[in-house]
Amino acid sequence: MTTALPFVHSYLFVPANRPERFSKAVASGANAVIIDLEDAVGADDKTAGRNSLTNWLDSEEARANRVPILVKVNCVNSGCFGEDLRVCRRPDIAGIVLPKAERADDIASASAGAPVYPLVETALGFSRIAELAKAPRVQRLLFGAIDFKHDMGIDGDEDELLFFRSQVVLASRIAGLLSPVDGVTTDIDDLEKIARDAAYTKRLGFGGKLCIHPNQVPIINRTFVPSENELRWANRVLEAAERARGGAVALDGRLIDRPMVLTAQRIIEDARRRNAP
C-alpha cells in the first residue's frame, strides 16, 4: 500500500473495537479509513481494539482491500501509545493519526511505524504548528476543530475559527505538505450542513474532511473532487493560454495570469490522476 495519498479527500473513522464495521467502512466510498484506537474506544476495550485491528489486517478480506488504512493511536502520554505503535508497525498501515499533537518529538516517536498525520486540537499544538508541519515524515495536518474549540473556549464554527484554519493552511503550504484536512461535522443526519461545512473549508484551502458516518462520505467526495464545471473552466483556461503563446489573453472578461494557469493545471492533474488505473 502506497503511503503517498495526494488525492484523499474523505477520511472515515471507525472504532477499533467494532470490527464488524471495518468492511462497511472500506466499502463506503471513503478515500481512506481511520481505525480509531483513541476516544472511540473505552479504557477497558483498548486491548480488544488492538486485537480486532490486527486480526482484521491479517484476514483475506483486508489483504484484498485497496483503500488506505490509517490508525488513530492514543496520545503520547496516555499509557497506551507504545502498545498502539507496536500494532502499527506493518506495511499495510498507510499512516498514523496522532491526536493532541503538540511537539515534534511526539511525531518523531510515532513516525517509526508509518507516515504521521498530526491532529492539531489544542492551543499548545496550534502555537507550535510550524514546528509540527516541518517534522520528519509528516504527511498532512488534520485540524481537530471540536477539541480545539473546547480547549480555547470558542463558541462557533466559521468566523470564530477562521484565523486558526487559515494558519493551518499556511503552515501546510510553507512546509510543502499536502493541503490540510478539516475536522468532523457532528450532525450525522443534516446533510446540508456537512455540504456547507465542506464547501466552506475548501474555499479556505483545505483539501479534505474527516467523517464520522458513511452518509457524509459522498458529499465530501463531491465537494473536494473537481466538478464538471471546474474541469470545463480549467480546460478553457489552458486552451486560451496555449493559443496566446505567452501573450496576454482574457477569458470571460478576466486576464489569464500565471496563478490562474497553475490552478487550472492542478484541477486537470487532480482529475487525471483520479481516473488513472
C-alpha positions in Angstrom: 0.0 0.0 0.0 1.4 3.4 -1.0 2.0 5.9 1.7 1.7 8.9 -0.7 -2.0 9.9 -0.6 -2.3 13.1 -2.5 -5.9 12.8 -3.6 -7.5 11.6 -0.4 -10.4 13.9 0.5 -12.6 11.8 2.8 -11.3 10.0 5.8 -13.9 7.9 7.6 -13.4 7.0 11.3 -14.4 3.6 12.6 -14.0 2.4 16.2 -11.3 -0.3 16.6 -13.5 -2.3 18.9 -16.2 -2.6 16.3 -14.6 -5.0 13.7 -18.0 -5.7 12.1 -17.9 -2.2 10.8 -14.5 -2.3 9.2 -15.7 -3.9 5.9 -18.6 -1.4 5.7 -16.2 1.5 6.2 -13.9 0.2 3.4 -17.0 -0.2 1.1 -18.4 3.2 1.9 -16.6 5.0 -0.8 -14.3 6.8 1.6 -10.9 7.6 0.1 -9.3 6.4 3.4 -10.4 4.7 6.6 -9.1 5.6 10.0 -9.4 2.8 12.6 -9.7 4.7 15.9 -7.9 3.3 19.0 -8.3 6.5 20.9 -11.5 8.3 22.0 -13.9 6.0 20.2 -12.6 3.1 22.4 -13.1 3.0 26.2 -10.2 2.4 28.5 -11.3 -1.2 29.2 -11.5 -2.0 25.5 -8.1 -0.8 24.3 -6.5 -4.3 24.2 -9.6 -5.7 22.4 -9.5 -2.9 19.9 -5.8 -3.6 19.1 -6.5 -7.3 18.7 -9.5 -6.6 16.5 -7.4 -4.4 14.3 -4.6 -6.9 14.0 -7.0 -9.8 13.3 -8.7 -7.9 10.6 -5.5 -6.8 8.9 -4.4 -10.4 8.8 -7.6 -11.5 7.1 -8.1 -12.3 3.4 -10.6 -9.5 3.2 -8.1 -6.9 4.4 -5.4 -8.2 2.1 -7.7 -7.7 -0.9 -8.6 -4.2 0.3 -7.3 -1.3 -1.8 -8.5 1.5 0.5 -5.7 3.1 2.6 -5.9 2.2 6.3 -4.8 4.7 8.9 -4.8 4.1 12.6 -5.6 6.8 15.2 -3.4 5.9 18.2 -3.7 7.1 21.7 -1.8 10.3 22.6 1.8 10.1 23.7 1.2 10.4 27.4 -1.9 8.1 27.5 -0.1 5.0 28.7 -1.3 3.2 25.5 0.9 4.9 23.0 3.7 2.3 22.9 1.3 -0.7 22.5 -0.6 1.1 19.8 2.6 1.8 17.8 3.7 -1.9 18.0 0.4 -2.8 16.3 1.0 -0.2 13.6 4.5 -1.4 12.6 3.4 -3.2 9.5 3.4 -2.3 5.8 -0.4 -2.4 5.4 -0.8 0.7 7.6 -0.7 3.8 5.4 -0.4 6.3 8.2 -0.7 7.1 11.9 -3.1 9.7 13.1 -1.5 11.3 16.2 -4.1 13.0 18.5 -3.3 16.1 20.5 0.0 16.6 18.6 2.0 19.2 20.5 5.7 18.5 20.0 7.9 17.5 17.1 9.4 14.9 19.4 6.0 13.2 19.7 5.8 13.0 15.9 9.3 11.5 15.8 8.2 8.8 18.3 5.1 8.0 16.1 6.9 8.1 12.8 8.8 4.8 13.3 5.7 2.9 12.2 4.3 4.9 9.2 3.9 8.5 7.9 2.2 10.7 10.5 -0.9 12.8 10.4 -0.7 15.2 13.4 -4.1 16.1 14.7 -3.9 19.7 15.9 -6.6 20.1 18.5 -5.1 22.1 21.4 -3.9 25.6 21.9 -0.3 24.4 22.6 -0.3 22.3 19.5 -1.5 25.2 17.4 1.1 27.5 18.9 3.8 25.1 17.5 2.1 24.4 14.2 5.0 25.4 12.1 7.3 23.0 14.0 4.8 20.2 13.7 4.3 20.7 10.0 8.1 20.5 9.4 8.7 17.4 11.5 10.0 14.4 9.5 7.5 12.0 7.9 4.5 14.3 8.4 2.2 13.6 5.6 -0.7 16.1 6.3 -2.1 18.2 9.1 -5.5 17.5 10.5 -7.5 20.2 12.3 -9.5 18.9 15.2 -11.9 21.8 15.5 -14.2 20.3 18.2 -11.5 19.7 20.8 -9.7 22.9 19.8 -12.8 24.9 20.5 -13.2 23.3 23.8 -9.6 24.0 24.7 -9.9 27.6 23.6 -13.4 28.3 25.0 -14.6 29.2 21.5 -18.3 29.0 20.6 -18.8 28.9 16.8 -17.6 27.0 13.8 -16.9 29.5 11.0 -15.7 33.1 11.6 -14.7 32.1 15.1 -12.2 29.6 13.7 -11.2 31.5 10.5 -7.9 32.7 11.8 -6.9 29.3 13.1 -7.9 27.3 10.0 -6.1 29.8 7.8 -2.9 29.3 9.8 -3.2 25.5 9.4 -3.4 26.0 5.6 -0.5 28.5 5.7 1.7 26.2 7.8 1.0 23.3 5.4 1.9 25.3 2.4 5.1 26.7 3.8 6.2 23.2 4.9 5.4 21.7 1.5 2.7 19.4 2.8 -0.5 18.4 1.1 -3.4 20.7 1.8 -4.8 20.1 5.4 -7.9 18.1 6.4 -10.7 19.7 8.4 -12.3 18.0 11.4 -15.6 16.3 11.6 -19.1 17.6 11.4 -21.1 16.0 14.2 -24.5 16.4 12.6 -24.9 13.0 11.1 -28.4 13.5 9.6 -28.0 17.1 8.5 -26.6 16.5 5.0 -27.0 20.2 4.1 -24.8 21.2 6.9 -22.0 18.7 6.0 -22.1 20.1 2.5 -21.9 23.7 3.7 -19.0 22.8 6.1 -17.1 21.0 3.4 -17.6 23.8 0.8 -16.5 26.4 3.4 -13.3 24.8 4.3 -12.5 24.0 0.7 -12.7 27.8 0.0 -10.2 28.3 2.8 -7.7 26.0 1.2 -8.4 22.7 2.9 -8.2 19.6 0.8 -10.4 17.2 2.7 -12.5 16.4 5.7 -12.8 13.8 8.4 -16.1 11.8 8.5 -17.8 10.0 11.4 -20.6 8.4 9.3 -20.7 6.8 5.9 -23.6 9.1 4.9 -21.1 12.0 5.0 -18.7 10.4 2.6 -20.4 11.0 -0.8 -21.0 14.7 0.0 -17.3 15.3 1.0 -16.1 13.4 -2.1 -18.3 15.5 -4.4 -17.2 18.7 -2.7 -13.4 18.3 -2.9 -13.2 16.5 -6.3 -13.2 18.9 -9.3 -16.7 19.3 -10.7 -17.6 19.2 -14.3 -17.9 23.0 -14.4 -14.4 23.3 -12.8 -12.9 20.9 -15.4 -14.6 22.8 -18.3 -13.2 26.0 -16.9 -9.7 24.6 -16.4 -9.6 23.2 -20.0 -10.8 26.6 -21.4 -8.1 28.4 -19.4 -5.3 26.1 -20.7 -6.6 26.2 -24.2 -6.7 30.0 -24.2 -3.2 30.2 -22.7 -1.8 27.8 -25.3 -3.3 29.9 -28.1 -1.8 33.1 -26.6 1.7 31.5 -26.6 2.8 33.6 -23.7 1.0 36.7 -24.7 -1.7 38.5 -22.7 -5.2 37.0 -23.2 -8.6 37.3 -21.5 -11.2 34.8 -20.8 -14.8 35.7 -19.8 -13.6 39.3 -19.2 -10.7 38.3 -16.9 -7.0 38.4 -17.7 -5.4 34.9 -17.6 -2.4 35.2 -15.4 0.1 32.6 -14.2 -1.7 31.8 -10.9 -4.9 31.1 -12.9 -3.0 28.8 -15.3 -1.4 26.9 -12.4 -4.8 26.5 -10.8 -6.2 25.1 -14.0 -3.3 22.7 -14.3 -3.8 21.5 -10.7 -7.5 20.8 -11.4 -6.7 18.8 -14.6 -4.0 16.9 -12.9 -6.3 16.0 -10.0 -8.9 14.6 -12.4 -6.3 12.8 -14.5 -4.7 11.1 -11.6 -8.0 10.1 -10.1 -9.0 8.4 -13.3 -5.7 6.6 -13.8 -5.8 2.8 -13.5 
